[in-house]
Amino acid sequence: MLDDSAPRTTPDTPHGTLVGRSPDLARFDDFVAGVPDAGGSVVLLGEPGVGKTALLDAAAARAAGRGLRVLRATGVQYRSQAGCSALLQLLTATPELREAVAGAPVLAAALGLEPGIAPGPDAVAEAVVLLLKGLAAVRPGLLVLDDVQWLDRSSAAVLERVARRLAGTGTGLLCATRPGEESFFDHVGLPVHELGPLSPADSEALLTHRFPALAARVRRRLVAEAEGNPLALLELPAALTDPQRTAAAPLPQRIPLTQRLQAAFAARVETLPAPTRHLLLVAALEGSGNLQVVRRAVAGRCDLKHLAPAERVQLVHIDAATGRLAFRHSLIRSAVVDLAASDQRRGVHRALAEAWIGVPEQRAWHLARASIGPDAEIAALLEEAAEVSARRGDGPNAAGALVRAAELSPTGAERARLLARAAYVGASLTGSLQEVPRLLEEARRADPAADSLPAAMAAAVFLLNSYGDVDTAFRLLVGAVEQQRRPARHPDAALPEALATLLMVCVYGGRPELWAEFDALAAGIDPVPDTLHLMRTVFGDPARARGSDWERLDDAAAALTGERDPVRILKVATACAYGDRLNLVDEPLRRTAAGGSRGDNILPAIQALSLLSSQAWFAGQWPRARRLCREALDLCEEFDHPLRSWTARFTLGCVSAACGEFDEARLLADRMDQWAGARRAEAVRRYAAQVRATIALARGEFAQAYRHLGVVSAPGTLAPFVGQALWVLLDSAEAAVRTGRREQALSLVAAARAAGLHTVSPRLEAVLLAAAGLAAEDDGEARSRYREALAVDGIERRPFEQARIHLYYGERLRRTRAPARAREHLTAAVETFDWLGAVPWADRARAELRACGAPAHGTGERGRLTPQQWEIARLAARGLSNKQIGVKLCLSPRTVSTHLYQVFPKLGITSRAALRDALERVTP
């Protein structure tokens, strides 16, 4: 049909611009621009729904805009036998064309406009080419053919020949077809442009534009389901309810196809032989592509040889590397399932359950999907499968298995217990807090008299992670655990897990009276699980842990190699936090953190990212610490977990304070205080106090630092149940000494040594020696302690503390009139502080250097950037604005501007435009 209109908006072309198709549009722009001189043809090849029609529309509109005559025809499924219907549609769109065709006897006869014997396809093709050439002499033209796989036989035979003869005619041809489809139009030998799927980023951009209200996690799921198919991206949201789109309700395990998607993906399936369709249904419901299982499940009905028809039309293929069957697109699998009746699907699930007879988890799921009534045996199998899934870190599957087990349970009490367990697993692994109240309400309705420990656990996790209600969560758990200790009651298997949850409530509460109740309850468990013991001792109150506890922790960390259970990983890793052992669990933590990017196991991912950011802070990897914090905070914001955000905000505050970004650090501390106050979350209040103390120390305001550190732990002591006291030993000693409280610093060192902390880690050994040096009245003793601290093996892996010890040593040497040796240590301090980006500390060390009579240039010379400055410069060189850089690195735009102001003279440049070349000449 003739189309001379302006560009029009298509379903995936917001404002007339195709999302993610710039390279494809450029290819067709070049083709269209060359048509008047070169002519020629291009075949657009792509899967159903990938956007071929939208791209043809865009190309046609651009051709019309260039003054070309655009002629269009579209193949129609199920009408492909009508003679020359597409050719008639193409060549009779306007009176001008009809007149021209009437004047060509061959064409008039072929199209049935005049009586006569229909000529062969070669003669008709030659007549069409002559017609088009004549028209092009007046106005160049473009033929646009869509769905050529469905062109009628006669039209296809002619147009295939025309496509090969258009060179130099002033007419071009664009046609679109699907790969693997049987067609009368043979495009072999013609230039092909393959239209692939959208990238994940472009898929998300399209969804965001068309469905801005979609929750981020829903958007991620749809992007994964659609696999870059624009039609699927635009249709799948229509299959969801409003609560599902906003993540207020869970998404179905399999998102059903809309009618439009079924039409796009089911057509090739419906034409297949019955054995092939049955084989595809078995493969679709099996899910993993395991051909051995598929073969066992179809035995007696068909054989793998029946895959051939599906392979020929490219619905499936066998992966050469893995030997597994794979559907060309996940929506083809969905179409296969949707086309089957429910009794067919149940029958296949029963066959698959038999095929998986040696794998209980798989067998349980297939039996559950085949069942339509209560079945206690299948429910028990599903509960076991849920435990397996949870241990390997598959939270969504575990929660789903428990919900299905509840549906299959014949008694109300069992349904209530399983629903409560599902709520707890969902809240503690997947982060789906919105589901907790609904599941607990369903459990209450199933058995109003139910008094289950899992229900209390789920409610406590919900309260803690949503409202931050520490005291209510504590009372709920204590009451439920006490119920388990009644003599006539058989203890719930979840009791150790409940105590582990209660322990974390105590940590956030941070009050001795909570720990006293915890200890009384835990005394009733015999034996205490090892991970629970380690969390209670080396995390709950590390200053009072014994040497054997630390040895057991080291063994537990070593045993995590290959561990898949995120709960166990985090219990051990959390215990490692205060004893400087996070490096021992780096790899398991990275694996756990990766669950956040996949959209599952959200709470473990947040905790893992927070622990990794803490490790990066102590290791002097401050830009990495910022990035990890931002990832954790993004997840906290998306899934609404304010409590879990404070650990990451605390690390951010410490980094910002040490770097001299005092406004950012102070804002973070204020937010922590405001949130913690009403909720009596003392641990969060201590986080805020430590950030403020770090600000004060960086500014040299030692009285303020002393006051803030007193909130963490009483001066000169190691407060019970306050692991943070181990992080601020050096801070507390310096604040005490600088404010004339030397005895308090000595008392702190003595208490730490009495607790054996100097044997726990190299960092603790070094900071205690440095604290003793700060507190020493005798200069000789002070120098000796500093030398010992700097000689501790491994202190170089804690560069901030190492640089501070160099600074203190240099200060003492300068005051004892040893300027040459003082300069050596002060220069080392300046170099490390500069490398870290610890600006106020570097300034303080430079001031000491100047007092020694030395030039205080340090490493702030041209060409040397701190890691923070390097990262900012790299992002600026890529064209990001100060605001965009600030969002990525958790800095204010003004701070970014200040850093760039410092970077330019170091690199010998005066503008952002010169950054790219300048960075290539230096190394970070």
N, C-alpha and C positions, 0 to 999 in steps of 0.2 A: 504494500500500500504506500501511497505517496506520503512523505513526512517531511515538510519543510518548516516545522515548528521550532521554537526556541528550546533550549535545554529544559527537560522536565525532571521533576523530582520523582525518583523511584523509591520503593520501600527501603532500600539500603543506601540511598543517596541523599542524606540530609542536605537541604539547601542546594541540591543539584550537584553535589560533589561526592563522588564515590569514596567511601572510607577504605583506606588501605590499598587503593588501586592506582596510585600515581604512576608506577612503572608501566602498568598495562595500558593506562590512558595515553601515556607518552608514546608507547609502541603504536597504538592505533592513530594517534595524531600524526605521527610520521607517515604512516601508510596513507591516510586520507590526504595529507598534503601532497603526496606524490602521485595520486590517482590521475590528475589531468595529463600528466606527462607519461607516466609509466603504466598505469592500469594495474592489473594483477589481482591475485586472490590471497586471502588468509583464512585459515580454519581456526576457530576458537574452540578449544577442547576443554571440557570441565565436567565435574560430577553434578548431579541434580542439585539445584539450590545454591550453587557456588557463586552465582551472580552473572552468568553469561548474558542473560537477557538485559540486565541493567547495564552491562558494559556495551552491548550492542546499541541500546537506547542512547547511551552517552556518545558513542561514536557516530551514530546517525544524526544526532542533534548537532554535533560539531561539524559534520559534513554539510548539513543544511546551512549552518552558519557561514560556511565558506562558499556558499552558492552552488553546491552540488545538488543534482536531482537525486533524491533518495527513494528507491523502490524497495518495498518490503514484502516478504511472504513468510509464513510460519507453518511448519508441519504440524499436523493434528493427529494425535494418537487415535487408533481405531478407525480412522478414515483414510488410511494410507493407500487403499486400493482404488480410490476414485481417480480416473484417468486425467492427467495433466491439471489437476485442481490447483496445485501450487503455482504452476507456470501461468495459469489463467489469472490467479490472484495477483501475480507479479506484474503481468504485462497489460492488464486492463484496468488499472487503478484510476486513470484519468481519461477524459475524452480525447486528449492529444495522443495518448498511447493507443487507445482503441482504434483511432483513425489510422495510426501507423501500422498496427497489426493487420487491420483490414486490407491495407495496401500491400501486404506480403502474403501471397497465396499459400506458401508452405506453412506459415504460422497460422493463418486463418483456418486452414484445413486441420492442422494439428490440434488447435484449440476448440474445434467444433463450431467455429463461427461461420464457416462456409462448408457446403457439402463436398465430399471427395474422399479419396483414400488417404488415410493418415500416413505421412511420410515417416521414415526411420529417425532415430534419435540424432544421428550425425547430421542429417539434412536440417532438422529442426534447430539443432545447436548452432549450425552455421548461419541460419536465418536470424537467430536471436543475436548472435555476435554482430552481424551486419546492421541489424536494427539499432543495437546499442551504440555502435560506432557512429552511425548517422546522427543519433540523438546527441552524442558527445561532442560532435562538431559544433553544435549550438550551445550545449551546456553539459559539462562532464557529469558523470553519474556514479552512484554507489548502490549496488544491490546488497540488501541485508536479509539473510536467510536465518531464521531461528528454528531450532529443533529439526535439523535436516535428517536426523535419524528416523523421523516420521513422515518424510516427504513421500508422496505417492510414487509408484515405480516409474511411471512415464516422466514425471517432472524431474525426479532424481537423475534418471539417465541423461536427460538433456542438460540439466544445470551442472552436473559433474563435468560434462564435456565443455560447457561454456566457461567454467572456472579455469580450465586449462588453456583457454584461448584468448584471455582478456588482455594479455600484455600488449601495451602500446595502443590500446583502443580508446583511452580516455575514460574508461569505466573500471571500477573496482568491485570486488565481491568480498563481503564478510559473511561467514556462516558459522553457526555454533552447533556443536553436537556433543554427545556424551561418549565417553570411552567405553568400549566393550559392547555397545549396542549393535544388534543386527540392523543393517541399513541398506537401502538401495543406492545411497549416495556414497560412492567410494572415494574417500579423500586421500588415499595413499599417493604420496608424491607431491601433494600440495603443501605450501608453507603452513606450519602449525604453530599456534601460540597457545600454550597450555595455561589455563587459569587455575592456580592453586588455591588452597584455603587462606583465609586471613590469618595474620599472626595473632598470638594471644593478646598483644597490646592493642591491635586494631579491632579485634573482636570485642575487647572490653570497651573501647571507645565507642563502637557502634551501639552496644547495649546501654552504655551510660547516656548517649544522646537520645535514644528512643525510649528508654525506661529508666529515667533518672531516680525513681523511687526504689529501685531494686537494692536490697542490702548487698554489701560487698561480698559476703560469703556466698550469697545466692548467685551473684554475678559470676563469681569464680566457678561455681558448679556448672552454670549454663555454658560458660566458655569451654569448659572441659567436655561437656556433653556434645556441644555443637562441632567441636574440632575444626573451627574456622569456617564453617558453612554459614553464609549470611542468612539464608532462608531459615535455617534452624535457629539462629540467634534471634531472629525477629518473631518466630512462631512459638518457640518453647515457653517463653513467659506467659503466653496465652493459656497454656495448659495448667498454670499454677493458680491457686487461690490468692486473694489479697494478703492474708496472713503469711502465706508461704513466700510471697514476693518480698515481704519486709522482714523475713526470718523470725516472725512471731510464732510460726508453726514450722515443724520440720518438713523438709522436702521428701517426696516419695523416693523409694529406693530406685525406681525406674520412672522417669518422667514420660508420661504418655505422649504420643504424637498427635498433633492436630490433624484435621482432615487434609489440610494443604500439604503437610509433611508426609502423610501417608500416601497421597497422590504422587508426590515426588519420588518417594523411595520404595513404594510397594509394587510399582508397576512391573518391574523386572522379576520380582519374586512370584507374582501371581501367574506368570506364564510358564513357570518351571514345572517339571513333572512332579507328581505327588511324592515319590520316594525322595527326591532332592529336597522338596520343601520340608519333609519330616526330618531329614538329616540336618538341614539348616536350623530347624527349631531346636533340636537336641544340642547342636553346637552353640546356639544363642543362649539357651538356658544353662548350659554347662559353664560358659563364661570365660574359661581360661584358655580354650583352644587345644586342650589335651586330647589328641586324636585317639589315644588308647582308651580313654574313658568314653569318648564318643562312640568308638567301635563297639565296646561292650554294651552301651546303652541302646544301640540300634540293632543289635544282633537279632536275626530272625525276621526283620522287617525290610532292611536295606543294607547297603554296603558302602564303604567309602568311595567306590567307583561312581556312585551316584552324585558325587560332588562335581563331576566334570561339567554338567550344564551350568552350574553356578559359577564355576571358574571361567568358563568361556565368556560369560557376560560380565566378568570382573566384579562379581558380588563378594567373592572371597578369594583368598590365596593362601598357599602354604608357605610359611616363612622358612626360607632355605637355611637360616642359621639355627633356628630353634626347633624346626619340624612341627610347629604348632599352626593350627588353623586361625586365620585372622580375617575378620570382616573388613571390607574396604573402608567402611565408615560405620561408626557406632550406631548411627540412625538406621542403617540397613538392618542391624541386629534388632533394633527396636521395632522396625516394620515387620520383621519375621515374627516376632512375638505377638505384636498387635493383631496380625492376620489370623492367628491361631485361636480356636475356641478355648474357653477356660478348662473344659474337661480334657482337651488335648494337652494343654500345658501341665495339668496335674498328672496325667499319665506319663509324660516325659520326665517330670520330677521324680516319680516313683521309680522309673527305669534308671535314672541317674543315681538315686539313692542306693540301688543295688550295685550299680557300677562302682560306687565309692565305698563299698562295704568295708574296706580296710582303713578308711580315713573317717573317724567319728565326726569331726567337725563338719565336713562336707556332707556326709550322710544325714546328719541332723538337720541341716538347712534344707536339703531337698525333701526330706520327709515332712518338714514343717510346711513347706510350700505346697506339698501334695495334699495336706490334711485340710478338712473343712469342718471338723468338730473337735471337741476337747480330747486330749490324749496326754495323760500324765507321763507316759514313757518318753514321748517325743519332747515334751516340755523339759524333762530332766536332761535329755541329751543336749537340748539347746542351751540350758544353763551351763553345762560343762563346756560347750563350745564358746559361750560368752567368756568364761574364765580363760580359755586358751587365747581368745582374741585380745583380751585385756592385757595378758602377760606379754604378748608380742607387740603391744602398743597400738592395736587397732580399736580405738575407743568407739567410733561410730558403729562398727560391726558388733562389738560387745553389747552396747546399749540396745541395738536393734534386735539382737538375739534374745535379750532378756524381756523386751516388750512382747516379742512373738511368743516366747515361752509363757508369759502371763496370759496371753490370749488363749493358749492351748490348755491351761491349767483347769482342772475340773472343780477345784474348791476356791472359795473366796479368799481364804487365808493365804493360800499359795499365790494367787493372783496379786494380792496386796504386797506380799513379801517381794515378789519378782519385780513389780512395778516400782517399789521403793528402791530396790537394788539398781534398776535401770536409771532412776533419777539420780542416784549417787554416782554411778559410772558416767552418765552424761555430764553431770556438773563437774566432776573432778578430772575427766579426761578430755571430753569434746568441747567443754566450755559452753554448752548449751543451757545456760541458766534459765532461759525463758520456758523451757520444757519442765523444769523441776516442779513448780507449783501444780501444773496440770497433771503430771504423773502422780504426785503425792495425793492430789484430790481423787484421782481415779482409784488409787490404792485404798484411800479411806472409804470410798463408796463400795469397793469390793468386799471390805471387811471392816466395819466401823469399830470393832473391838480389837483390831490389830495393834500390837505394841512392838514394832520391829526396830531393831538396831539400825538396819539400813535406812529406814525412814528418818530417824534422828540424824544420821550421818548426812543424808542428802539435804535435809533442812538446814543443818549447821553450815555445810559448804555453801549453800545458797545464801544464807544470811551473811556469812563472812565475806563472800566474794561480790555480793551485790550492794548491800547496805553498810558493810563493815561493822555489823553489830557483834562485837567481840563477846560481850557478856551473855547475851541471849544464846549465841552459838555454844558458849561454854556450858551454860546451865542445861541446854538440851542434851548435849553429849554426856555430861556427867550423870544426868538422870537416867539416860538409856543404858549407860555402862553399869550403873548401880543395879538396875533391873536384872542385868545378866548375871550378877553375883549372888542372886537368891539361891539358897541351897537346892530348892526343888526344880530349878530351871537349868536346862541343858544350855551351856554357853554357845552363843552364835559364833560361827566360824569367822565372822567379820570383826570379832572383838579386837584383835591386834590392829586392824586397819582403823577401827574407830579410835583407838588410843593414839595412833599416829596422827589422825586428824585433830584430836584434842590437843596433842602436843604442839601442833602448828598454831592452834588458837592461843595456847599459852605463850608462844613466842611473840605473836602480835600483841597480845595483851601486855606482856612484859612486866607482870607484877608477881612478887614472891608468893602471895596467897593462892594464885592460880596454880603455881607449880606444886605447892603443898598438897592441894587436892589431887592433882595429877599423880603425884607419887603414891598417895594413899590408894588410888584406884589401881595403878599399875602393879602394886605389891600383890594383888590377887592373881596375877598371871604367872604361871610357872610352866615352862621356862619363858622368860621374856625374849621375844624374837631379836636376833642380833641387830638388825637394822634399827629396830625401835630403841634398843639399848644405846646404840651409837648416836642416834639423834638426841636422846635424852642427855647423854654425857658430853660428847664432844661438840654438839651444836647447842643444846639447851643451856649448858653451863660449862663451857670449855675450860675456864680457868681452874676448874676443880676436877677435870678429867685426869685419869692416871695414865702412866706410860703405856700400860697394856691396852688401854682404850685406843690410843693413837696407833698402836701396832695392829690392832684388829681393824681399824679404819683403813690402814694401808692395804691390808689383805683384802678387805671388801672392795676397795677401789680397783685393785689388780684383777679381781674376779669379774669385773664388769665387761671385760673384753668379750664382744659378741652378744652381750645382754640386750634383749629387745624390750623388756618390760620398762616403760618410762617411769612408772611409780617407783620401782626399785632403784633405777638409775638416779632419780631425783632425791630419794631418801639418802643414799650414800653421798651424792654430790653436795647436798645441803650440809651434811655433816662435815664435809671437807672445807667448807667456806671459811671458818674462823681459824683453821689450822694451816692455812696457806697450802692446801693440797688440791686446789681446783685443777692444776696442771695434770694431775693424775687421772682425771676424768674428762679431759678435754674432748676426746673423740666420742664417747657416749653422749656427752652434752650436745655436741654438734648434731649428732643423729636425732636426738630428741627435739632440738630446736627446729630441725627441718620439717617436723610435723606441722608447724605453723604455716609454712609456705604452701603445704598441701591442703590446708583448710581443715585438718583434723587434729585431735590431741592438742587443743589450743592451750589449756592451762599448763600442761607440761612444757609446751613450747615457750610460753611466757616465762616460766620459772627458769628454764634452761638458758634462754637469752639473757635474763637478768644475772644469772650466775656467771655466764661467759663475759658479760660486760664488767662485772666486778673483778674477774681475773685480769681482764685487759687493763683496768684502772691500776691495779697493783703492779702489773708488768710494764707500765709506762706506755702501753699501746693506746694512747688516748683518743686518736681519731677512730680507731676500731671500737673502742668503748662507746663512743657517741653513736656510731652506726647501730651497734647491737641494742643500745637503749632505745633508739628510735624504732627499731623493728618490734621490740617488746611493747612499747607504748602504742604503736599502731594497732597491735592485736588487742591490747587492753581497751582501747577506745572503740574498736570495731565490735568487740564482744562484751563491752560494758563490764569490765573487771577493775574497778578503781583500786581495790586493795592491792592487787598484784602489780599495780603501776608504781607503787612507792619505792620499791627496790631499785627499779631503773631510774626513777627521778632522783633518788639519793645518789647513785653513781654519777648521773649527769651533773648534779649539784656539786659534788666533790671535784670533778674535772673542771667545771666552769670556775669554781672558786680558786683552784690551783693555777688556772690560766689567767686569772685577773678579770674574768668576766663576772664581776660582782653583782651586777643588776640581775642577770639570769639566775645566778646561784641563790640570791636572796629571795627572788620570786618563787623558786622551787621550794625553798625552806618554808616560806610563808604558807604555801599551799599545803604542805605536809602538816604543819601545825594546825591550820584551820580544820583539816579533815580529821586529824587524830584527836583533837580536844574533846569533842562531844562523844566520841566513840570509845574513849579510854584506851586507845591503841598506843600504849607507851612506846613500843618499838618504833613506830613511825615518828613519834615525837622526838625520840633520841636520834633518829636519822636527821631530822631537821636541825637538832642541836649540833650534830657533828658537822653538817654543812656550814652552819654559822661559825663554828670554831675554825674551820678551814679557811673561811673568808677572813676572820680576824687574824689568824696567824700569817696569812699572806700579806695582810696590810700592816703587820707589826703591832696590832692592837692586842697585847698579851692579856690585859685585864679582862677584856671582853671574851677572849678565847678561854681563859680560866673559868669564867662564869658559865659559858655554854658547855664546856666539857664536864662541869659538875652535874649537868643534867644526864649525861651518859653514865657516869660513875662517880661516886663521892670522891673528893680529892684524896689522893694517897692510898686508895683502895682499889680492889677489883670487885665490883659489885656482883652479887650472885645473879645468875640467869641473864647476864648481859654480855653476850658474845662480842658486841661492839667494843667492849673495853680492851680487847686484844688488838683492835685496829688503831686505837688512839693512844697507845702507850707512849710513843715519842711525842705526840702532841701534848699530852697531859704533863709529861716531864718538862717540856720546854715552857709551857704556860706557867707552871709552878715556879720554875727557876727564874724566869724573866719578871715575875711579880714578887720576888723575894721570899718564896716559900720553898726553899731548898730541901727542908726536912720532908716535906710532902713528896717531893720527887724521889728522895731516897727511900721513903716508906713504900712508894709504889714499886720501885725496883726490887726491894726486898720481898714484897708480897708476891711479885711475879716469879722471882727466883724460887721462893718457897713452894710455889705451885708447880715448879718444873717447866715453866713456859720457855726457858732458854733452850730446852731440849726438843721443843715441838717442831721448830722450823728454823732455817737459816735467817729468815727475816726477823723473827722474834728474838733470836739470839743477838743479831746485830743491833736492833733497836734498843734492847735492854742494855747492851754495852754502851751505846751512844747516850742513852738516858743517864746512865751512871757517870759518863763523862761530863754531861751537862751539869749534873748535880755535884760533882766533885769540887771541893774547895782547893785542893792541892793541884797545881798546874801539871806536875809530873804525872799524877794519877789520871787526870783528865786526858792528857796526851796518850797515855798507855791504853786507856779504854777506847779512845777513838781509833788508835792503830789496830787494836784487836777487832773492833767492829768492821773496819774496812777490809780486814783480812779474812772475814768469815766467808767460807766457800759458798757461792751462790748469791751473795748480796748484789752482784752485778745484774741479776735478773729482777731486782727491785730498784730501778734507777732513781726514782724520786727519793726514796729513803737514803740511797747511797749518796746522792748529791747533797742532801741535807746534812749528812754526817761530814762530808767534805767541807761544807760551809761552816758547821760548828767547830770543826778542827782548825780551819783557817782563821776563824774569829779568835779562838783561844791562842793560836800561835802568834797572831798579830799583837795581841795584848801582852804577850810575854816576850815581845821584841825579837821575834824570829821571822822577819818579813819575807825572806827568800822562800822558806818552807811554807809560810802562809800563802804566798802567791801560787805555789804549786797546787795546793788544795782548793783555793778559791777559784783558780782558773778551771780546774776540773768541775767544780760546782757550776760555774757559769756555762761551760760547754754543755753539760747535761741538762740544766734548766732550759737553756735555749733550745736544745733538741726536743725537749718535751713540750715546749711552748709555755712553760711556767713563768710568765713574764714578771710578776712581782718578785718571785724568788730570784730570778736572774738579776733583776735590778738591785736587790739587796746584796747579792754576791758581788756585783760590780762596784757597789759603793764600798764594800770592804776592800776590794782590789785597789780602788783609788786611794783609800786610806793607807794602803801599803806602798803607795808611790808608784804603782804600775798602771799603764794604760789599760782601761777596762773594756777592750773591744770584744773579747771572748770570741764566740763563733757567730756573732751577729754580723759578720762581714759579708760583703757582696758574694752572692752565689750559694750561701748556706741557708736553707729554709728549715724551720721546724716541721715535724710531720703535719701539724695542724695547718701551717701556712702552705705547705706543699699541696695538701688536699684542696684548700680554698683556691689556690692558684690554678690547679688542674681543672676544677669545675668552672672557674671564670674563663679559662682558655677555651672551654667547650661552648661558651656563649651563655651560660646561666647568669641570671641577674643576682644581685646581692640577696634579694628576698628568697629566691629559689635555692641558693646555696645555704642560706640560713635554715630553711626547712629541712634540707637533707642532713645538715650537721648539728641541728638543734642550737643554733646561734641566732642572735638578733641581727637584722640587716646592718645596724650600726657597728656591731662587733666585726662582721665580715668586712665592712668598709675599712675599719681600723687595721685589720690584718693586711688587706691589700695595700694600704698606705705604707705599711712596713715592708711589704714584699717588693714593691716596685724598685726602691733604691738598692735592695740586695741584688736584684737581677739586672740593674743598670738600665731600666726602662722607665717610661713615663706614662704609658697607657695600656689598657687591657688588650688592645689590638696586637701588641708586641709580645704578649704572654706566651703564645704557643711556641714561637721560635726560641724565646729565652729559656723556656723549660726544657727544650731539647738539648740545651748546652750544659745543663746541670743535672745532678742526681739528687734524689730526696735524701 
